[in-house]
């Protein structure tokens, strides 16, 4: 017998996309960016969905039964984070001109 713990198999890089949970994670990320605090500080709005990504990833490490669902939510929130970063960069460049 081995003393090592058996780990859940994580998805690799070559996985099928298209889970509705990823879309729900993206919507949650957009809602996190649209709070009143981040409307005024729109250059930092991408931090809110990044916090969601961190929470979903940490939750997937501890909730073994729902790990795959939480990683799909984290994927969607990460897409919202990237959307927020691109929006902040384009908006800052647009205002600078």
DRENPA-3360 file (N, C-alpha, C; in nm, 2 decimals, always signed):
BEGIN
1 = XXXXXXXX = +0.08/-0.12/+0.00/+0.00/+0.00/+0.00/+0.09/+0.12/+0.00 ~ +0.04/+0.22/-0.06/+0.11/+0.35/-0.07/+0.05/+0.45/+0.04 ~ +0.13/+0.53/+0.09/+0.09/+0.63/+0.19/+0.04/+0.76/+0.12 ~ +0.05/+0.77/-0.01/+0.01/+0.89/-0.08/-0.14/+0.90/-0.10 ~ -0.19/+1.02/-0.09/-0.33/+1.04/-0.11/-0.37/+1.03/-0.25 ~ -0.49/+0.98/-0.28/-0.53/+0.98/-0.42/-0.60/+1.11/-0.45 ~ -0.56/+1.17/-0.56/-0.61/+1.30/-0.59/-0.72/+1.29/-0.70 ~ -0.81/+1.38/-0.71/-0.90/+1.39/-0.81/-0.83/+1.43/-0.94;
9 = XXXXXXXX = -0.88/+1.37/-1.05/-0.82/+1.40/-1.18/-0.87/+1.54/-1.22 ~ -0.78/+1.63/-1.25/-0.82/+1.76/-1.30/-0.82/+1.76/-1.45 ~ -0.90/+1.85/-1.50/-0.90/+1.87/-1.64/-0.77/+1.92/-1.70 ~ -0.73/+1.87/-1.81/-0.61/+1.92/-1.87/-0.64/+2.04/-1.96 ~ -0.54/+2.07/-2.05/-0.56/+2.18/-2.14/-0.65/+2.15/-2.25 ~ -0.66/+2.02/-2.29/-0.74/+1.98/-2.40/-0.87/+1.93/-2.35 ~ -0.96/+2.02/-2.32/-1.09/+1.98/-2.27/-1.20/+2.05/-2.36 ~ -1.32/+2.00/-2.36/-1.42/+2.06/-2.44/-1.48/+2.18/-2.36;
17 = XXXXXXXX = -1.50/+2.28/-2.43/-1.56/+2.40/-2.36/-1.72/+2.40/-2.39 ~ -1.78/+2.49/-2.33/-1.92/+2.50/-2.35/-2.01/+2.47/-2.23 ~ -1.96/+2.47/-2.12/-2.05/+2.45/-2.00/-2.13/+2.58/-1.97 ~ -2.25/+2.56/-1.94/-2.33/+2.68/-1.90/-2.28/+2.74/-1.77 ~ -2.21/+2.67/-1.69/-2.15/+2.72/-1.57/-2.04/+2.83/-1.60 ~ -1.97/+2.81/-1.71/-1.87/+2.91/-1.75/-1.94/+3.04/-1.79 ~ -2.05/+3.03/-1.86/-2.13/+3.15/-1.89/-2.18/+3.22/-1.76 ~ -2.23/+3.14/-1.67/-2.28/+3.19/-1.54/-2.16/+3.26/-1.46;
25 = XXXXXXXX = -2.04/+3.20/-1.47/-1.92/+3.26/-1.40/-1.89/+3.39/-1.47 ~ -1.90/+3.40/-1.60/-1.88/+3.52/-1.67/-1.98/+3.63/-1.63 ~ -2.10/+3.59/-1.62/-2.21/+3.69/-1.58/-2.18/+3.73/-1.43 ~ -2.14/+3.64/-1.35/-2.11/+3.68/-1.21/-1.99/+3.78/-1.21 ~ -1.89/+3.75/-1.29/-1.78/+3.85/-1.30/-1.82/+3.98/-1.35 ~ -1.91/+3.99/-1.45/-1.95/+4.12/-1.50/-2.03/+4.19/-1.39 ~ -2.12/+4.12/-1.31/-2.19/+4.18/-1.20/-2.10/+4.23/-1.09 ~ -1.99/+4.16/-1.07/-1.89/+4.20/-0.97/-1.83/+4.33/-1.01;
33 = XXXXXXXX = -1.80/+4.35/-1.14/-1.74/+4.47/-1.19/-1.84/+4.59/-1.19 ~ -1.96/+4.56/-1.19/-2.06/+4.67/-1.21/-2.11/+4.73/-1.07 ~ -2.04/+4.69/-0.96/-2.08/+4.75/-0.84/-2.05/+4.90/-0.84 ~ -2.11/+4.97/-0.75/-2.10/+5.12/-0.75/-1.95/+5.17/-0.72 ~ -1.88/+5.09/-0.65/-1.74/+5.13/-0.62/-1.66/+5.12/-0.75 ~ -1.68/+5.02/-0.83/-1.60/+5.01/-0.95/-1.65/+5.09/-1.07 ~ -1.77/+5.15/-1.05/-1.81/+5.24/-1.16/-1.73/+5.37/-1.16 ~ -1.69/+5.41/-1.04/-1.61/+5.53/-1.02/-1.46/+5.50/-1.05;
41 = XXXXXXXX = -1.42/+5.39/-1.00/-1.28/+5.35/-1.02/-1.27/+5.24/-1.13 ~ -1.31/+5.27/-1.25/-1.32/+5.18/-1.36/-1.19/+5.12/-1.40 ~ -1.08/+5.19/-1.38/-0.95/+5.13/-1.41/-0.92/+5.01/-1.33 ~ -0.98/+5.00/-1.21/-0.95/+4.89/-1.12/-1.07/+4.79/-1.12 ~ -1.16/+4.80/-1.21/-1.28/+4.71/-1.20/-1.24/+4.56/-1.23 ~ -1.13/+4.53/-1.29/-1.10/+4.40/-1.32/-1.05/+4.32/-1.19 ~ -1.03/+4.39/-1.08/-0.99/+4.32/-0.96/-1.11/+4.24/-0.90 ~ -1.23/+4.29/-0.91/-1.34/+4.22/-0.85/-1.36/+4.08/-0.91;
49 = XXXXXXXX = -1.37/+4.06/-1.04/-1.38/+3.92/-1.09/-1.25/+3.84/-1.07 ~ -1.14/+3.90/-1.05/-1.02/+3.83/-1.01/-1.03/+3.77/-0.87 ~ -1.09/+3.84/-0.78/-1.12/+3.79/-0.65/-1.22/+3.67/-0.66 ~ -1.31/+3.68/-0.75/-1.40/+3.56/-0.77/-1.33/+3.44/-0.82 ~ -1.24/+3.46/-0.91/-1.16/+3.35/-0.96/-1.08/+3.29/-0.85 ~ -1.02/+3.37/-0.77/-0.94/+3.31/-0.65/-1.03/+3.23/-0.56 ~ -1.15/+3.29/-0.53/-1.24/+3.22/-0.44/-1.29/+3.09/-0.50 ~ -1.32/+3.09/-0.63/-1.37/+2.97/-0.70/-1.26/+2.86/-0.70;
57 = XXXXXXXX = -1.14/+2.90/-0.73/-1.03/+2.80/-0.73/-1.00/+2.75/-0.59 ~ -1.00/+2.83/-0.49/-0.97/+2.78/-0.36/-1.09/+2.69/-0.32 ~ -1.21/+2.73/-0.35/-1.33/+2.64/-0.32/-1.32/+2.51/-0.40 ~ -1.27/+2.51/-0.52/-1.25/+2.38/-0.59/-1.15/+2.29/-0.53 ~ -1.05/+2.35/-0.46/-0.95/+2.26/-0.40/-1.01/+2.19/-0.28 ~ -1.10/+2.25/-0.21/-1.15/+2.19/-0.09/-1.29/+2.12/-0.10 ~ -1.36/+2.16/-0.20/-1.49/+2.09/-0.23/-1.48/+1.99/-0.34 ~ -1.44/+1.87/-0.30/-1.40/+1.77/-0.40/-1.52/+1.73/-0.48;
65 = XXXXXXXX = -1.64/+1.73/-0.42/-1.76/+1.68/-0.50/-1.80/+1.79/-0.61 ~ -1.78/+1.91/-0.58/-1.81/+2.02/-0.67/-1.69/+2.09/-0.74 ~ -1.58/+2.02/-0.74/-1.46/+2.08/-0.79/-1.47/+2.11/-0.94 ~ -1.52/+2.03/-1.02/-1.53/+2.05/-1.16/-1.63/+2.17/-1.19 ~ -1.74/+2.18/-1.12/-1.83/+2.29/-1.14/-1.77/+2.42/-1.10 ~ -1.69/+2.42/-0.99/-1.63/+2.55/-0.95/-1.52/+2.59/-1.05 ~ -1.45/+2.49/-1.11/-1.35/+2.53/-1.21/-1.41/+2.59/-1.33 ~ -1.53/+2.54/-1.37/-1.60/+2.60/-1.48/-1.64/+2.75/-1.44;
73 = XXXXXXXX = -1.69/+2.77/-1.32/-1.72/+2.90/-1.28/-1.60/+2.99/-1.28 ~ -1.48/+2.94/-1.24/-1.36/+3.01/-1.24/-1.32/+3.05/-1.38 ~ -1.34/+2.96/-1.47/-1.31/+2.99/-1.61/-1.39/+3.11/-1.66 ~ -1.52/+3.11/-1.63/-1.60/+3.22/-1.67/-1.56/+3.35/-1.61 ~ -1.53/+3.35/-1.48/-1.49/+3.47/-1.41/-1.35/+3.52/-1.46 ~ -1.27/+3.42/-1.50/-1.14/+3.46/-1.56/-1.16/+3.53/-1.69 ~ -1.26/+3.49/-1.77/-1.29/+3.56/-1.89/-1.34/+3.70/-1.87 ~ -1.42/+3.71/-1.76/-1.47/+3.85/-1.73/-1.35/+3.94/-1.68;
81 = XXXXXXXX = -1.25/+3.88/-1.61/-1.13/+3.95/-1.57/-1.06/+4.00/-1.69 ~ -1.04/+3.91/-1.79/-0.96/+3.96/-1.91/-1.04/+4.06/-1.98 ~ -1.17/+4.05/-1.99/-1.26/+4.15/-2.05/-1.24/+4.29/-1.98 ~ -1.24/+4.28/-1.84/-1.22/+4.41/-1.77/-1.08/+4.47/-1.79 ~ -0.98/+4.39/-1.80/-0.84/+4.44/-1.83/-0.83/+4.51/-1.96 ~ -0.89/+4.44/-2.06/-0.89/+4.50/-2.20/-0.97/+4.63/-2.20 ~ -1.08/+4.63/-2.13/-1.17/+4.75/-2.13/-1.09/+4.86/-2.06 ~ -1.02/+4.83/-1.95/-0.94/+4.94/-1.89/-0.83/+4.99/-1.97;
89 = XXXXXXXX = -0.76/+4.90/-2.04/-0.65/+4.95/-2.13/-0.70/+5.03/-2.24 ~ -0.81/+4.98/-2.31/-0.86/+5.06/-2.43/-0.92/+5.19/-2.38 ~ -0.99/+5.19/-2.27/-1.05/+5.31/-2.22/-0.94/+5.41/-2.18 ~ -0.83/+5.37/-2.11/-0.72/+5.46/-2.08/-0.65/+5.52/-2.20 ~ -0.63/+5.43/-2.30/-0.57/+5.48/-2.42/-0.67/+5.58/-2.50 ~ -0.80/+5.55/-2.49/-0.89/+5.64/-2.56/-0.90/+5.77/-2.49 ~ -0.89/+5.77/-2.36/-0.90/+5.90/-2.29/-0.77/+5.98/-2.29 ~ -0.66/+5.91/-2.32/-0.53/+5.98/-2.33/-0.52/+6.06/-2.46;
97 = X = -0.59/+6.02/-2.56/-0.58/+6.09/-2.69/-0.68/+6.20/-2.70;
% end
